[in-house]
Amino acid sequence: MVLTPPLRTEGKTCTRLGDIAHDAIIGKQPRDVVISSKDNHLRVHRPSLEEHVLMTPRSASGSDPIIEALEAGTGHGALTLHLAKAVHAANAEAQFSEPGNGHPSFLTKGGLRAVIHTVEVSQKHSEHAMKIVRTFRRGMYMRDLRFHVGDVSDWIDRQMSTRGADPFLTHALLDLPSSHTHLEKVTFALHVDGKLVVFNPSITQINKAIELVRSRRLPLQLERVVEVGPAMTGGRVWDVRFVKPRALTNVLNKTKSVDRSGEDDRAADNEDRLNSKGFIYESSANEDERYELVCRPKAGDRISGGGFVALWSKNKTRKYGQ
């Protein structure tokens, strides 16, 4: 990964992968490809906060965009508060009326630069979360939030019908029991290079999301899968990817002619099987492709509690409804 300094005409960044001409980057869109002087293909994207901190503190270029993020699964409202706190400073110059009647304050002057849409299927849970936010420090973060009740896919459909088919979300976070069922709609609503985060308590739930992205050919690139400890502390990075091992291909070739009368029993036994090297294997939806989804921790000791977080970036734009 390479982080360029601020781009300038006729400038270049020298790397071990070859020189990268700034003119080749200027005018490109996120996730476009540029070619270095050593004929290496590099994908352009906006640097994340982590990349800035680890590599350099300088921003590549451009002004700060308007942020419109989605949280699906409001729940108790704890994460909602943290998200609102993260964007609160962006709305410092906006002026609002005093909140009343249990509703968020509304804009009276200036423009919002950031807003968090939080969607919850349960009216009761949504109202409880709103109360949690409203009673924290006199409701200082209410202005940064918009509470919605209903199914998140239905909410996106309504937004698309009123806004048009263009993406409108900067980022999205899904904290739902069946997050994979909403991935396609959320992906269409994301801007190119937008971040999609899925949190689930089980690695097999993350696997379902990864398999759906692949089977539906969604324009998402998996960045990482991280296991987190209780209260979102600690954690370790997991290697989750599709592979085509030669040994597995040989086994599949040999077993194709075997009697399949016990297939249902074997399928049940093979679910989430863990071998001696710490791999979890799950069969590909299309056996002809002979790919397997391999999951294993990259480093660290086993921890209890917490869950798994998967992070994707959107690669390219697909038209809504296609």
C-alpha positions in Angstrom: 0.0 0.0 0.0 1.3 3.5 -0.9 0.1 6.8 0.5 1.0 9.7 -1.8 1.7 13.3 -0.7 -0.8 16.0 -2.0 -1.1 15.5 -5.7 0.5 18.0 -8.1 0.8 18.2 -11.9 4.0 16.5 -13.2 4.7 15.2 -9.7 5.4 11.6 -8.9 5.7 9.2 -6.0 8.6 6.7 -6.0 7.9 3.3 -4.5 9.3 -0.3 -4.7 6.5 -1.0 -7.2 7.7 1.7 -9.5 7.2 5.4 -9.9 3.5 6.6 -9.8 2.8 9.7 -11.9 0.5 12.1 -10.1 -1.0 13.0 -13.5 -2.2 9.4 -13.8 -4.1 9.7 -10.5 -5.5 13.2 -11.0 -9.0 12.9 -12.4 -9.4 9.2 -11.4 -12.3 8.0 -9.3 -11.9 5.8 -6.1 -11.2 2.1 -7.0 -9.8 3.0 -10.5 -6.5 1.4 -11.5 -3.3 3.2 -12.4 -0.1 1.6 -13.7 3.4 2.3 -12.3 6.6 2.6 -14.2 7.3 -1.1 -13.4 4.0 -2.0 -15.0 2.3 -2.8 -11.6 -1.4 -2.2 -11.4 -2.4 -0.2 -8.4 -6.0 0.6 -7.2 -6.7 4.2 -6.1 -8.7 4.8 -3.0 -9.1 7.5 -0.3 -6.8 6.8 2.7 -8.6 5.8 5.9 -7.8 7.3 9.3 -5.8 4.2 10.2 -3.7 4.5 7.0 -3.0 8.2 7.7 -1.9 7.4 11.3 0.3 4.5 10.3 1.9 5.9 7.2 1.8 9.8 7.3 -0.6 12.4 8.7 -1.0 14.1 5.4 -4.2 14.1 3.4 -4.0 13.2 -0.3 -6.2 15.9 -1.7 -9.7 17.3 -1.8 -12.2 18.8 0.6 -14.1 16.9 3.3 -17.2 15.3 1.9 -20.7 15.5 3.3 -21.1 12.4 5.5 -24.3 10.4 5.5 -23.9 7.1 7.2 -26.3 4.2 8.1 -26.5 2.1 11.2 -28.8 -0.9 10.8 -29.8 -2.3 14.1 -30.1 0.6 16.7 -30.7 -1.8 19.6 -29.8 -0.2 23.0 -28.3 2.9 21.3 -24.7 2.4 22.7 -23.1 2.2 19.3 -25.4 4.9 18.0 -24.0 7.3 20.6 -20.4 6.5 19.6 -21.2 7.1 15.9 -22.9 10.4 16.7 -19.9 11.5 18.8 -17.6 10.7 15.8 -19.4 13.1 13.5 -20.5 15.7 16.0 -17.7 18.1 15.3 -18.6 18.3 11.6 -21.9 20.0 12.6 -20.4 22.5 15.0 -21.3 25.5 12.8 -24.9 24.4 12.3 -27.6 26.1 14.5 -30.6 24.2 15.8 -33.7 24.8 17.8 -34.1 23.3 21.2 -35.3 19.7 21.2 -38.8 19.1 22.5 -41.5 16.5 22.7 -39.0 13.7 22.6 -37.9 14.5 19.0 -34.5 15.5 17.8 -33.7 19.2 17.4 -34.1 20.5 13.8 -31.9 22.7 11.7 -32.6 26.4 11.8 -29.5 27.9 10.1 -26.5 26.6 8.3 -26.1 23.1 6.9 -25.5 19.7 8.3 -22.2 18.2 7.2 -22.8 14.8 8.8 -25.8 12.7 9.8 -26.2 9.2 11.1 -29.3 7.3 10.0 -30.1 4.6 12.5 -32.8 2.0 11.5 -34.4 -0.3 14.0 -37.2 -2.8 13.2 -38.7 -2.5 16.7 -40.6 0.7 17.6 -40.0 -0.1 21.3 -36.3 -0.5 20.9 -36.0 2.6 18.8 -37.8 4.7 21.3 -35.7 3.3 24.1 -32.5 4.1 22.2 -33.7 7.7 21.5 -34.3 8.1 25.2 -30.7 6.9 26.0 -29.3 9.4 23.5 -31.6 12.2 24.7 -30.6 11.8 28.3 -26.9 11.7 27.7 -25.4 15.2 28.4 -28.7 17.0 27.7 -29.1 15.3 24.3 -26.1 17.0 22.7 -25.9 14.3 20.0 -29.5 14.2 19.0 -28.9 16.7 16.3 -26.5 14.3 14.6 -29.0 11.4 14.4 -32.1 10.5 12.5 -34.1 7.6 14.0 -36.1 5.4 11.7 -38.3 2.4 12.4 -38.7 -0.5 9.9 -36.8 -3.0 7.8 -33.5 -1.6 6.6 -33.9 -2.9 3.0 -37.4 -1.3 2.8 -36.0 2.0 4.2 -33.3 2.0 1.4 -36.0 1.4 -1.2 -38.0 4.4 0.1 -34.9 6.6 0.1 -34.0 5.5 -3.4 -37.5 6.2 -4.7 -37.4 9.8 -3.4 -33.7 10.6 -4.0 -33.3 8.8 -7.3 -31.1 5.8 -8.1 -27.8 7.4 -7.2 -25.9 6.2 -4.1 -26.3 8.4 -1.1 -24.5 6.7 1.8 -20.9 7.4 2.7 -20.6 4.4 5.0 -22.9 1.7 6.4 -22.8 -0.6 9.5 -25.0 -3.6 9.9 -25.5 -5.1 13.3 -28.3 -7.5 12.5 -28.9 -11.3 13.0 -29.3 -11.8 9.2 -27.1 -9.0 7.9 -26.3 -10.9 4.7 -30.0 -10.6 3.5 -29.6 -6.8 3.3 -26.1 -6.6 1.7 -27.3 -6.1 -1.8 -29.6 -3.2 -1.1 -27.0 -1.5 1.1 -24.3 -1.9 -1.5 -26.3 -0.1 -4.1 -26.8 2.8 -1.7 -23.1 3.1 -1.0 -20.8 5.6 -2.7 -17.8 4.2 -4.5 -15.0 3.6 -1.9 -17.7 3.7 0.9 -17.0 1.4 3.8 -19.4 -1.4 4.7 -19.1 -2.9 8.2 -20.9 -6.1 9.4 -20.8 -7.2 13.0 -22.0 -10.7 14.0 -21.3 -12.9 17.0 -20.4 -15.9 14.9 -17.7 -16.4 12.2 -20.2 -18.5 10.2 -22.5 -15.5 9.9 -19.7 -13.5 8.5 -19.0 -16.4 6.1 -22.6 -16.2 4.8 -22.0 -12.5 4.0 -18.7 -13.2 2.2 -20.3 -16.0 0.2 -23.2 -13.8 -0.8 -20.9 -11.0 -2.0 -19.1 -13.5 -4.2 -22.2 -15.4 -5.5 -24.1 -12.1 -6.3 -20.9 -10.5 -7.7 -21.4 -7.4 -5.5 -18.8 -4.7 -6.1 -17.3 -5.1 -2.7 -13.7 -5.8 -1.7 -13.1 -7.5 1.6 -10.5 -5.5 3.5 -10.3 -7.5 6.8 -12.1 -9.7 9.3 -11.4 -9.1 12.9 -12.4 -11.0 16.0 -13.1 -8.7 19.0 -13.3 -9.5 22.6 -16.0 -8.6 25.2 -17.0 -4.9 25.2 -15.2 -4.6 21.8 -11.7 -4.9 23.5 -8.7 -6.8 22.3 -9.2 -9.0 19.3 -7.3 -10.6 16.4 -7.3 -10.4 12.6 -8.8 -13.4 10.7 -7.8 -14.6 7.3 -11.1 -15.2 5.4 -10.9 -15.9 1.7 -11.8 -18.3 -1.1 -9.1 -20.7 -2.1 -8.6 -23.6 -4.5 -6.1 -25.9 -2.9 -4.7 -28.7 -5.1 -5.3 -31.4 -2.4 -9.0 -30.4 -2.2 -9.4 -30.5 -6.0 -7.9 -34.1 -6.0 -10.3 -35.2 -3.3 -13.3 -33.8 -5.1 -12.2 -35.5 -8.3 -12.0 -38.9 -6.5 -15.3 -38.5 -4.7 -17.4 -37.6 -7.7 -17.9 -41.2 -8.6 -18.6 -42.4 -5.0 -22.1 -43.3 -4.0 -23.8 -40.2 -2.6 -26.5 -42.0 -0.6 -25.0 -40.7 2.7 -24.7 -37.1 1.4 -27.1 -35.5 3.8 -25.4 -37.1 6.8 -22.0 -36.0 5.6 -23.2 -32.5 4.9 -24.4 -32.1 8.5 -21.1 -33.5 9.8 -19.0 -31.2 7.6 -20.7 -27.9 8.7 -18.2 -25.6 10.3 -15.6 -28.4 10.6 -12.3 -27.4 12.1 -9.2 -29.3 11.2 -6.0 -29.8 13.1 -4.4 -26.7 11.5 -7.2 -24.4 12.8 -9.0 -24.0 9.4 -12.8 -23.8 9.1 -13.9 -25.0 5.7 -17.3 -24.4 4.1 -18.2 -25.7 0.7 -18.6 -23.4 -2.3 -22.2 -22.9 -3.6 -21.0 -24.1 -7.0 -19.1 -27.3 -6.7 -17.8 -27.1 -10.3 -15.7 -24.0 -9.2 -14.1 -26.2 -6.4 -13.4 -23.2 -4.2 -13.5 -23.3 -0.5 -14.0 -20.5 2.0 -11.0 -20.7 4.4 -11.2 -19.1 7.8 -8.4 -19.0 10.4 -7.0 -16.5 12.9 -3.8 -14.8 11.7 -2.3 -14.4 15.2 -3.1 -14.2 18.9 -4.6 -16.4 21.5 -8.2 -17.6 21.7 -10.6 -15.2 23.4 -14.2 -15.6 24.6 -17.2 -13.4 24.1 -17.3 -10.5 21.7 -17.8 -11.3 18.0 -16.5 -10.7 14.5 -16.3 -7.6 12.3 -16.0 -7.7 8.6 -15.0 -4.6 6.6 -15.6 -4.1 2.8 -14.9 -1.2 0.5 -17.1 -0.6 -2.5 -15.3 -1.0 -5.8 -17.5 0.4 -8.5 -21.0 1.6 -9.1 -23.8 -0.6 -10.2 -27.3 0.8 -11.0 -29.9 0.3 -8.4 -32.3 -2.5 -9.2 -30.0 -4.3 -11.6 
